[in-house]
Amino acid sequence: MYSKNKGYKYENIAKKYLISKNYEILEENFFSKFGEIDIIAKKNGRIHFIEVKGRDNTNYGYPREAVTFSKQNKLRATAKYYFMLKGKDDFFCQFDLVEIIISEKKINHIENAF
């Protein structure tokens, strides 16, 4: 439970950051049988499926390193499911990563991460 609470903390930081960059938040914590997408947002007519990863420091690596190929495939499958539910298949989309490092007070938005 502790790590999930930390995850929500990072997601709230990311959400505030994205809103400040003029993203429209469409969904948060979108669940399917395939997986979860932390944030689904829209900007300039493009849907962004955003994975949020955070750490207190980089002693054990960067948060982005936790987004494995397997995790990427789950995100892709969940995004397909999202489009199916919404009846939309004609939107441009991309997968972004918001990386948060608390000790450095750093937010790194990696657009089109995979």
KEMI-89813 format. One record per residue: residue in three letters; chain; y, z, x of N, C-alpha, C in turn. Coordinates in nm, 3 decimals, decimal comma. Example, Ala and Ser with C-alpha at 12.3 -4.5 7.8 and 13.67 -1.06 7.14 Angstrom:
<vokols>
lumti:ALA; kenu:A; n_y:-0,569; n_z:0,780; n_x:1,319; ca_y:-0,450; ca_z:0,780; ca_x:1,230; c_y:-0,330; c_z:0,780; c_x:1,320
lumti:SER; kenu:A; n_y:-0,225; n_z:0,708; n_x:1,285; ca_y:-0,106; ca_z:0,714; ca_x:1,367; c_y:0,003; c_z:0,787; c_x:1,290
</vokols>
This chain:
<vokols>
lumti:MET; kenu:A; n_y:-0,119; n_z:0,000; n_x:0,082; ca_y:0,000; ca_z:0,000; ca_x:0,000; c_y:0,126; c_z:0,000; c_x:0,087
lumti:TYR; kenu:A; n_y:0,118; n_z:0,067; n_x:0,200; ca_y:0,234; ca_z:0,075; ca_x:0,289; c_y:0,280; c_z:-0,063; c_x:0,333
lumti:SER; kenu:A; n_y:0,186; n_z:-0,151; n_x:0,371; ca_y:0,224; ca_z:-0,283; ca_x:0,419; c_y:0,281; c_z:-0,369; c_x:0,306
lumti:LYS; kenu:A; n_y:0,232; n_z:-0,350; n_x:0,182; ca_y:0,286; ca_z:-0,426; ca_x:0,070; c_y:0,431; c_z:-0,385; c_x:0,043
lumti:ASN; kenu:A; n_y:0,459; n_z:-0,254; n_x:0,053; ca_y:0,598; ca_z:-0,208; ca_x:0,036; c_y:0,688; c_z:-0,267; c_x:0,143
lumti:LYS; kenu:A; n_y:0,638; n_z:-0,275; n_x:0,266; ca_y:0,716; ca_z:-0,337; ca_x:0,373; c_y:0,738; c_z:-0,485; c_x:0,343
lumti:GLY; kenu:A; n_y:0,633; n_z:-0,549; n_x:0,289; ca_y:0,645; ca_z:-0,690; ca_x:0,253; c_y:0,756; c_z:-0,713; c_x:0,152
lumti:TYR; kenu:A; n_y:0,764; n_z:-0,626; n_x:0,052; ca_y:0,871; ca_z:-0,639; ca_x:-0,048; c_y:1,008; c_z:-0,617; c_x:0,016
lumti:LYS; kenu:A; n_y:1,014; n_z:-0,526; n_x:0,112; ca_y:1,141; ca_z:-0,502; ca_x:0,182; c_y:1,186; c_z:-0,630; c_x:0,253
lumti:TYR; kenu:A; n_y:1,094; n_z:-0,694; n_x:0,324; ca_y:1,126; ca_z:-0,819; ca_x:0,394; c_y:1,163; c_z:-0,929; c_x:0,296
lumti:GLU; kenu:A; n_y:1,091; n_z:-0,936; n_x:0,184; ca_y:1,119; ca_z:-1,039; ca_x:0,083; c_y:1,258; c_z:-1,019; c_x:0,022
lumti:ASN; kenu:A; n_y:1,298; n_z:-0,896; n_x:0,000; ca_y:1,433; ca_z:-0,871; ca_x:-0,053; c_y:1,541; c_z:-0,912; c_x:0,047
lumti:ILE; kenu:A; n_y:1,517; n_z:-0,885; n_x:0,174; ca_y:1,611; ca_z:-0,929; ca_x:0,279; c_y:1,620; c_z:-1,081; c_x:0,278
lumti:ALA; kenu:A; n_y:1,505; n_z:-1,148; n_x:0,273; ca_y:1,501; ca_z:-1,295; ca_x:0,273; c_y:1,571; c_z:-1,351; c_x:0,150
lumti:LYS; kenu:A; n_y:1,548; n_z:-1,290; n_x:0,035; ca_y:1,609; ca_z:-1,337; ca_x:-0,089; c_y:1,761; c_z:-1,331; c_x:-0,080
lumti:LYS; kenu:A; n_y:1,814; n_z:-1,219; n_x:-0,032; ca_y:1,960; ca_z:-1,206; ca_x:-0,017; c_y:2,014; c_z:-1,312; c_x:0,080
lumti:TYR; kenu:A; n_y:1,941; n_z:-1,333; n_x:0,189; ca_y:1,981; ca_z:-1,435; ca_x:0,287; c_y:1,985; c_z:-1,573; c_x:0,222
lumti:LEU; kenu:A; n_y:1,879; n_z:-1,609; n_x:0,149; ca_y:1,872; ca_z:-1,741; ca_x:0,087; c_y:1,982; c_z:-1,761; c_x:-0,016
lumti:ILE; kenu:A; n_y:2,008; n_z:-1,659; n_x:-0,095; ca_y:2,115; ca_z:-1,668; ca_x:-0,195; c_y:2,250; c_z:-1,691; c_x:-0,125
lumti:SER; kenu:A; n_y:2,270; n_z:-1,624; n_x:-0,012; ca_y:2,394; ca_z:-1,643; ca_x:0,063; c_y:2,407; c_z:-1,785; c_x:0,119
lumti:LYS; kenu:A; n_y:2,294; n_z:-1,854; n_x:0,131; ca_y:2,293; ca_z:-1,993; ca_x:0,180; c_y:2,284; c_z:-2,093; c_x:0,065
lumti:ASN; kenu:A; n_y:2,316; n_z:-2,046; n_x:-0,056; ca_y:2,322; ca_z:-2,131; ca_x:-0,176; c_y:2,188; c_z:-2,182; c_x:-0,226
lumti:TYR; kenu:A; n_y:2,081; n_z:-2,107; n_x:-0,201; ca_y:1,953; ca_z:-2,139; ca_x:-0,262; c_y:1,948; c_z:-2,075; c_x:-0,400
lumti:GLU; kenu:A; n_y:1,888; n_z:-2,145; n_x:-0,494; ca_y:1,865; ca_z:-2,091; ca_x:-0,627; c_y:1,720; c_z:-2,039; c_x:-0,630
lumti:ILE; kenu:A; n_y:1,703; n_z:-1,911; n_x:-0,652; ca_y:1,569; ca_z:-1,852; ca_x:-0,656; c_y:1,506; c_z:-1,886; c_x:-0,790
lumti:LEU; kenu:A; n_y:1,391; n_z:-1,953; n_x:-0,787; ca_y:1,321; ca_z:-1,991; ca_x:-0,910; c_y:1,209; c_z:-1,893; c_x:-0,944
lumti:GLU; kenu:A; n_y:1,138; n_z:-1,849; n_x:-0,842; ca_y:1,024; ca_z:-1,758; ca_x:-0,862; c_y:1,013; c_z:-1,667; c_x:-0,741
lumti:GLU; kenu:A; n_y:0,960; n_z:-1,547; n_x:-0,767; ca_y:0,926; ca_z:-1,454; ca_x:-0,659; c_y:0,783; c_z:-1,410; c_x:-0,679
lumti:ASN; kenu:A; n_y:0,709; n_z:-1,401; n_x:-0,571; ca_y:0,570; ca_z:-1,357; ca_x:-0,573; c_y:0,489; c_z:-1,434; c_x:-0,677
lumti:PHE; kenu:A; n_y:0,488; n_z:-1,565; n_x:-0,664; ca_y:0,412; ca_z:-1,651; ca_x:-0,753; c_y:0,265; c_z:-1,645; c_x:-0,713
lumti:PHE; kenu:A; n_y:0,181; n_z:-1,595; n_x:-0,804; ca_y:0,038; ca_z:-1,578; ca_x:-0,776; c_y:-0,044; c_z:-1,685; c_x:-0,846
lumti:SER; kenu:A; n_y:-0,151; n_z:-1,724; n_x:-0,780; ca_y:-0,252; ca_z:-1,810; ca_x:-0,841; c_y:-0,386; c_z:-1,769; c_x:-0,779
lumti:LYS; kenu:A; n_y:-0,492; n_z:-1,832; n_x:-0,827; ca_y:-0,623; ca_z:-1,803; ca_x:-0,769; c_y:-0,634; c_z:-1,855; c_x:-0,625
lumti:PHE; kenu:A; n_y:-0,540; n_z:-1,938; n_x:-0,585; ca_y:-0,541; ca_z:-1,995; ca_x:-0,451; c_y:-0,467; c_z:-1,908; c_x:-0,349
lumti:GLY; kenu:A; n_y:-0,370; n_z:-1,830; n_x:-0,398; ca_y:-0,291; ca_z:-1,747; ca_x:-0,308; c_y:-0,159; c_z:-1,710; c_x:-0,371
lumti:GLU; kenu:A; n_y:-0,065; n_z:-1,672; n_x:-0,286; ca_y:0,067; ca_z:-1,628; ca_x:-0,331; c_y:0,175; c_z:-1,698; c_x:-0,250
lumti:ILE; kenu:A; n_y:0,282; n_z:-1,732; n_x:-0,318; ca_y:0,402; ca_z:-1,783; ca_x:-0,251; c_y:0,510; c_z:-1,677; c_x:-0,270
lumti:ASP; kenu:A; n_y:0,568; n_z:-1,632; n_x:-0,161; ca_y:0,665; ca_z:-1,523; ca_x:-0,167; c_y:0,788; c_z:-1,561; c_x:-0,248
lumti:ILE; kenu:A; n_y:0,848; n_z:-1,675; n_x:-0,215; ca_y:0,971; ca_z:-1,719; ca_x:-0,284; c_y:0,963; c_z:-1,869; c_x:-0,307
lumti:ILE; kenu:A; n_y:0,997; n_z:-1,909; n_x:-0,428; ca_y:1,014; ca_z:-2,051; ca_x:-0,459; c_y:1,162; c_z:-2,067; c_x:-0,494
lumti:ALA; kenu:A; n_y:1,228; n_z:-2,155; n_x:-0,421; ca_y:1,372; ca_z:-2,172; ca_x:-0,438; c_y:1,406; c_z:-2,320; c_x:-0,445
lumti:LYS; kenu:A; n_y:1,528; n_z:-2,347; n_x:-0,487; ca_y:1,575; ca_z:-2,485; ca_x:-0,498; c_y:1,711; c_z:-2,496; c_x:-0,431
lumti:LYS; kenu:A; n_y:1,728; n_z:-2,605; n_x:-0,357; ca_y:1,857; ca_z:-2,635; ca_x:-0,296; c_y:1,868; c_z:-2,786; c_x:-0,279
lumti:ASN; kenu:A; n_y:1,980; n_z:-2,840; n_x:-0,320; ca_y:2,006; ca_z:-2,984; ca_x:-0,307; c_y:1,893; c_z:-3,069; c_x:-0,365
lumti:GLY; kenu:A; n_y:1,841; n_z:-3,028; n_x:-0,481; ca_y:1,739; ca_z:-3,106; ca_x:-0,548; c_y:1,600; c_z:-3,097; c_x:-0,487
lumti:ARG; kenu:A; n_y:1,581; n_z:-3,011; n_x:-0,394; ca_y:1,451; ca_z:-2,997; ca_x:-0,325; c_y:1,395; c_z:-2,858; c_x:-0,353
lumti:ILE; kenu:A; n_y:1,265; n_z:-2,852; n_x:-0,381; ca_y:1,196; ca_z:-2,726; ca_x:-0,401; c_y:1,147; c_z:-2,675; c_x:-0,265
lumti:HIS; kenu:A; n_y:1,176; n_z:-2,549; n_x:-0,237; ca_y:1,134; ca_z:-2,486; ca_x:-0,112; c_y:1,031; c_z:-2,377; c_x:-0,143
lumti:PHE; kenu:A; n_y:0,913; n_z:-2,391; n_x:-0,086; ca_y:0,811; ca_z:-2,288; ca_x:-0,096; c_y:0,824; c_z:-2,205; c_x:0,032
lumti:ILE; kenu:A; n_y:0,861; n_z:-2,079; n_x:0,015; ca_y:0,903; ca_z:-2,000; ca_x:0,130; c_y:0,809; c_z:-1,883; c_x:0,153
lumti:GLU; kenu:A; n_y:0,754; n_z:-1,878; n_x:0,272; ca_y:0,672; ca_z:-1,766; ca_x:0,317; c_y:0,763; c_z:-1,673; c_x:0,396
lumti:VAL; kenu:A; n_y:0,754; n_z:-1,544; n_x:0,367; ca_y:0,836; ca_z:-1,444; ca_x:0,436; c_y:0,745; c_z:-1,359; c_x:0,523
lumti:LYS; kenu:A; n_y:0,779; n_z:-1,349; n_x:0,649; ca_y:0,704; ca_z:-1,263; ca_x:0,741; c_y:0,804; c_z:-1,178; c_x:0,818
lumti:GLY; kenu:A; n_y:0,772; n_z:-1,052; n_x:0,832; ca_y:0,861; ca_z:-0,963; ca_x:0,904; c_y:0,786; c_z:-0,862; c_x:0,989
lumti:ARG; kenu:A; n_y:0,854; n_z:-0,815; n_x:1,088; ca_y:0,801; ca_z:-0,710; ca_x:1,175; c_y:0,917; c_z:-0,623; c_x:1,219
lumti:ASP; kenu:A; n_y:0,882; n_z:-0,501; n_x:1,255; ca_y:0,986; ca_z:-0,411; ca_x:1,306; c_y:1,033; c_z:-0,454; c_x:1,444
lumti:ASN; kenu:A; n_y:0,940; n_z:-0,509; n_x:1,524; ca_y:0,974; ca_z:-0,557; ca_x:1,658; c_y:0,875; c_z:-0,666; c_x:1,696
lumti:THR; kenu:A; n_y:0,889; n_z:-0,720; n_x:1,816; ca_y:0,800; ca_z:-0,829; ca_x:1,860; c_y:0,698; c_z:-0,782; c_x:1,963
lumti:ASN; kenu:A; n_y:0,670; n_z:-0,653; n_x:1,965; ca_y:0,572; ca_z:-0,601; ca_x:2,062; c_y:0,436; c_z:-0,668; c_x:2,049
lumti:TYR; kenu:A; n_y:0,401; n_z:-0,708; n_x:1,929; ca_y:0,271; ca_z:-0,772; ca_x:1,906; c_y:0,286; c_z:-0,917; c_x:1,864
lumti:GLY; kenu:A; n_y:0,394; n_z:-0,979; n_x:1,900; ca_y:0,417; ca_z:-1,119; ca_x:1,869; c_y:0,521; c_z:-1,139; c_x:1,760
lumti:TYR; kenu:A; n_y:0,551; n_z:-1,264; n_x:1,735; ca_y:0,651; ca_z:-1,299; ca_x:1,635; c_y:0,586; c_z:-1,309; c_x:1,497
lumti:PRO; kenu:A; n_y:0,660; n_z:-1,277; n_x:1,395; ca_y:0,605; ca_z:-1,284; ca_x:1,259; c_y:0,548; c_z:-1,422; c_x:1,225
lumti:ARG; kenu:A; n_y:0,612; n_z:-1,528; n_x:1,272; ca_y:0,567; ca_z:-1,664; ca_x:1,240; c_y:0,425; c_z:-1,691; c_x:1,286
lumti:GLU; kenu:A; n_y:0,380; n_z:-1,617; n_x:1,387; ca_y:0,245; ca_z:-1,638; ca_x:1,440; c_y:0,137; c_z:-1,596; c_x:1,340
lumti:ALA; kenu:A; n_y:0,175; n_z:-1,522; n_x:1,237; ca_y:0,080; ca_z:-1,478; ca_x:1,134; c_y:0,055; c_z:-1,584; c_x:1,027
lumti:VAL; kenu:A; n_y:0,130; n_z:-1,693; n_x:1,032; ca_y:0,111; ca_z:-1,801; ca_x:0,934; c_y:0,012; c_z:-1,901; c_x:0,995
lumti:THR; kenu:A; n_y:-0,114; n_z:-1,868; n_x:0,977; ca_y:-0,222; ca_z:-1,948; ca_x:1,035; c_y:-0,243; c_z:-2,077; c_x:0,956
lumti:PHE; kenu:A; n_y:-0,327; n_z:-2,164; n_x:1,010; ca_y:-0,361; ca_z:-2,288; ca_x:0,942; c_y:-0,426; c_z:-2,259; c_x:0,807
lumti:SER; kenu:A; n_y:-0,509; n_z:-2,157; n_x:0,803; ca_y:-0,573; ca_z:-2,116; ca_x:0,677; c_y:-0,468; c_z:-2,072; c_x:0,575
lumti:LYS; kenu:A; n_y:-0,370; n_z:-1,995; n_x:0,617; ca_y:-0,262; ca_z:-1,949; ca_x:0,529; c_y:-0,180; c_z:-2,069; c_x:0,481
lumti:GLN; kenu:A; n_y:-0,155; n_z:-2,164; n_x:0,568; ca_y:-0,080; ca_z:-2,284; ca_x:0,530; c_y:-0,154; c_z:-2,361; c_x:0,421
lumti:ASN; kenu:A; n_y:-0,285; n_z:-2,372; n_x:0,434; ca_y:-0,364; ca_z:-2,442; ca_x:0,332; c_y:-0,359; c_z:-2,370; c_x:0,198
lumti:LYS; kenu:A; n_y:-0,361; n_z:-2,238; n_x:0,200; ca_y:-0,351; ca_z:-2,161; ca_x:0,076; c_y:-0,215; c_z:-2,183; c_x:0,011
lumti:LEU; kenu:A; n_y:-0,110; n_z:-2,188; n_x:0,092; ca_y:0,024; ca_z:-2,212; ca_x:0,039; c_y:0,034; c_z:-2,351; c_x:-0,023
lumti:ARG; kenu:A; n_y:-0,025; n_z:-2,449; n_x:0,042; ca_y:-0,023; ca_z:-2,586; ca_x:-0,012; c_y:-0,096; c_z:-2,592; c_x:-0,147
lumti:ALA; kenu:A; n_y:-0,213; n_z:-2,528; n_x:-0,154; ca_y:-0,290; ca_z:-2,529; ca_x:-0,279; c_y:-0,214; c_z:-2,456; c_x:-0,390
lumti:THR; kenu:A; n_y:-0,148; n_z:-2,346; n_x:-0,357; ca_y:-0,071; ca_z:-2,271; ca_x:-0,455; c_y:0,049; c_z:-2,353; c_x:-0,503
lumti:ALA; kenu:A; n_y:0,112; n_z:-2,426; n_x:-0,412; ca_y:0,225; ca_z:-2,512; ca_x:-0,450; c_y:0,179; c_z:-2,623; c_x:-0,544
lumti:LYS; kenu:A; n_y:0,064; n_z:-2,682; n_x:-0,519; ca_y:0,011; ca_z:-2,785; ca_x:-0,609; c_y:-0,013; c_z:-2,726; c_x:-0,748
lumti:TYR; kenu:A; n_y:-0,066; n_z:-2,606; n_x:-0,751; ca_y:-0,091; ca_z:-2,538; ca_x:-0,878; c_y:0,041; c_z:-2,511; c_x:-0,950
lumti:TYR; kenu:A; n_y:0,143; n_z:-2,470; n_x:-0,878; ca_y:0,276; ca_z:-2,445; ca_x:-0,936; c_y:0,328; c_z:-2,572; c_x:-1,002
lumti:PHE; kenu:A; n_y:0,319; n_z:-2,684; n_x:-0,933; ca_y:0,367; ca_z:-2,810; ca_x:-0,990; c_y:0,287; c_z:-2,849; c_x:-1,114
lumti:MET; kenu:A; n_y:0,155; n_z:-2,825; n_x:-1,111; ca_y:0,071; ca_z:-2,857; ca_x:-1,225; c_y:0,114; c_z:-2,773; c_x:-1,347
lumti:LEU; kenu:A; n_y:0,137; n_z:-2,642; n_x:-1,325; ca_y:0,178; ca_z:-2,554; ca_x:-1,435; c_y:0,313; c_z:-2,595; c_x:-1,493
lumti:LYS; kenu:A; n_y:0,403; n_z:-2,637; n_x:-1,407; ca_y:0,537; ca_z:-2,673; ca_x:-1,450; c_y:0,544; c_z:-2,816; c_x:-1,503
lumti:GLY; kenu:A; n_y:0,435; n_z:-2,891; n_x:-1,487; ca_y:0,436; ca_z:-3,030; ca_x:-1,532; c_y:0,530; c_z:-3,116; c_x:-1,452
lumti:LYS; kenu:A; n_y:0,547; n_z:-3,080; n_x:-1,326; ca_y:0,639; ca_z:-3,154; ca_x:-1,239; c_y:0,560; c_z:-3,210; c_x:-1,121
lumti:ASP; kenu:A; n_y:0,582; n_z:-3,334; n_x:-1,093; ca_y:0,518; ca_z:-3,391; ca_x:-0,974; c_y:0,610; c_z:-3,488; c_x:-0,902
lumti:ASP; kenu:A; n_y:0,737; n_z:-3,488; n_x:-0,944; ca_y:0,829; ca_z:-3,585; ca_x:-0,886; c_y:0,943; c_z:-3,517; c_x:-0,809
lumti:PHE; kenu:A; n_y:0,921; n_z:-3,393; n_x:-0,765; ca_y:1,022; ca_z:-3,322; ca_x:-0,687; c_y:0,989; c_z:-3,330; c_x:-0,539
lumti:PHE; kenu:A; n_y:1,091; n_z:-3,348; n_x:-0,459; ca_y:1,073; ca_z:-3,334; ca_x:-0,315; c_y:1,054; c_z:-3,186; c_x:-0,287
lumti:CYS; kenu:A; n_y:0,966; n_z:-3,157; n_x:-0,194; ca_y:0,944; ca_z:-3,016; ca_x:-0,161; c_y:0,918; c_z:-3,002; c_x:-0,012
lumti:GLN; kenu:A; n_y:0,928; n_z:-2,878; n_x:0,032; ca_y:0,896; ca_z:-2,847; ca_x:0,171; c_y:0,854; c_z:-2,701; c_x:0,180
lumti:PHE; kenu:A; n_y:0,789; n_z:-2,669; n_x:0,290; ca_y:0,743; ca_z:-2,533; ca_x:0,315; c_y:0,826; c_z:-2,474; c_x:0,427
lumti:ASP; kenu:A; n_y:0,893; n_z:-2,364; n_x:0,396; ca_y:0,979; ca_z:-2,296; ca_x:0,492; c_y:0,920; c_z:-2,160; c_x:0,526
lumti:LEU; kenu:A; n_y:0,968; n_z:-2,105; n_x:0,635; ca_y:0,929; ca_z:-1,970; ca_x:0,676; c_y:1,057; c_z:-1,893; c_x:0,707
lumti:VAL; kenu:A; n_y:1,067; n_z:-1,774; n_x:0,650; ca_y:1,177; ca_z:-1,685; ca_x:0,685; c_y:1,115; c_z:-1,571; c_x:0,764
lumti:GLU; kenu:A; n_y:1,157; n_z:-1,562; n_x:0,888; ca_y:1,104; ca_z:-1,463; ca_x:0,982; c_y:1,210; c_z:-1,355; c_x:1,003
lumti:ILE; kenu:A; n_y:1,169; n_z:-1,230; n_x:0,985; ca_y:1,263; ca_z:-1,118; ca_x:0,997; c_y:1,214; c_z:-1,023; c_x:1,105
lumti:ILE; kenu:A; n_y:1,303; n_z:-0,991; n_x:1,199; ca_y:1,271; ca_z:-0,894; ca_x:1,305; c_y:1,375; c_z:-0,784; c_x:1,295
lumti:ILE; kenu:A; n_y:1,331; n_z:-0,669; n_x:1,246; ca_y:1,422; ca_z:-0,559; ca_x:1,215; c_y:1,494; c_z:-0,506; c_x:1,339
lumti:SER; kenu:A; n_y:1,420; n_z:-0,482; n_x:1,448; ca_y:1,482; ca_z:-0,422; ca_x:1,567; c_y:1,592; c_z:-0,509; c_x:1,626
lumti:GLU; kenu:A; n_y:1,581; n_z:-0,640; n_x:1,608; ca_y:1,682; ca_z:-0,733; ca_x:1,660; c_y:1,786; c_z:-0,771; c_x:1,554
lumti:LYS; kenu:A; n_y:1,767; n_z:-0,719; n_x:1,432; ca_y:1,853; ca_z:-0,755; ca_x:1,319; c_y:1,865; c_z:-0,907; c_x:1,310
lumti:LYS; kenu:A; n_y:1,748; n_z:-0,972; n_x:1,310; ca_y:1,744; ca_z:-1,117; ca_x:1,319; c_y:1,668; c_z:-1,176; c_x:1,200
lumti:ILE; kenu:A; n_y:1,727; n_z:-1,279; n_x:1,142; ca_y:1,662; ca_z:-1,360; ca_x:1,040; c_y:1,656; c_z:-1,503; c_x:1,092
lumti:ASN; kenu:A; n_y:1,537; n_z:-1,555; n_x:1,099; ca_y:1,516; ca_z:-1,691; ca_x:1,149; c_y:1,457; c_z:-1,773; c_x:1,035
lumti:HIS; kenu:A; n_y:1,535; n_z:-1,867; n_x:0,983; ca_y:1,488; ca_z:-1,955; ca_x:0,875; c_y:1,436; c_z:-2,083; c_x:0,937
lumti:ILE; kenu:A; n_y:1,306; n_z:-2,100; n_x:0,933; ca_y:1,244; ca_z:-2,220; ca_x:0,989; c_y:1,217; c_z:-2,315; c_x:0,872
lumti:GLU; kenu:A; n_y:1,300; n_z:-2,416; n_x:0,862; ca_y:1,285; ca_z:-2,513; ca_x:0,753; c_y:1,178; c_z:-2,615; c_x:0,789
lumti:ASN; kenu:A; n_y:1,105; n_z:-2,660; n_x:0,684; ca_y:0,998; ca_z:-2,757; ca_x:0,703; c_y:0,901; c_z:-2,710; c_x:0,812
lumti:ALA; kenu:A; n_y:0,859; n_z:-2,587; n_x:0,801; ca_y:0,779; ca_z:-2,522; ca_x:0,905; c_y:0,642; c_z:-2,586; c_x:0,925
lumti:PHE; kenu:A; n_y:0,587; n_z:-2,640; n_x:0,819; ca_y:0,456; ca_z:-2,706; ca_x:0,830; c_y:0,438; c_z:-2,806; c_x:0,718
</vokols>
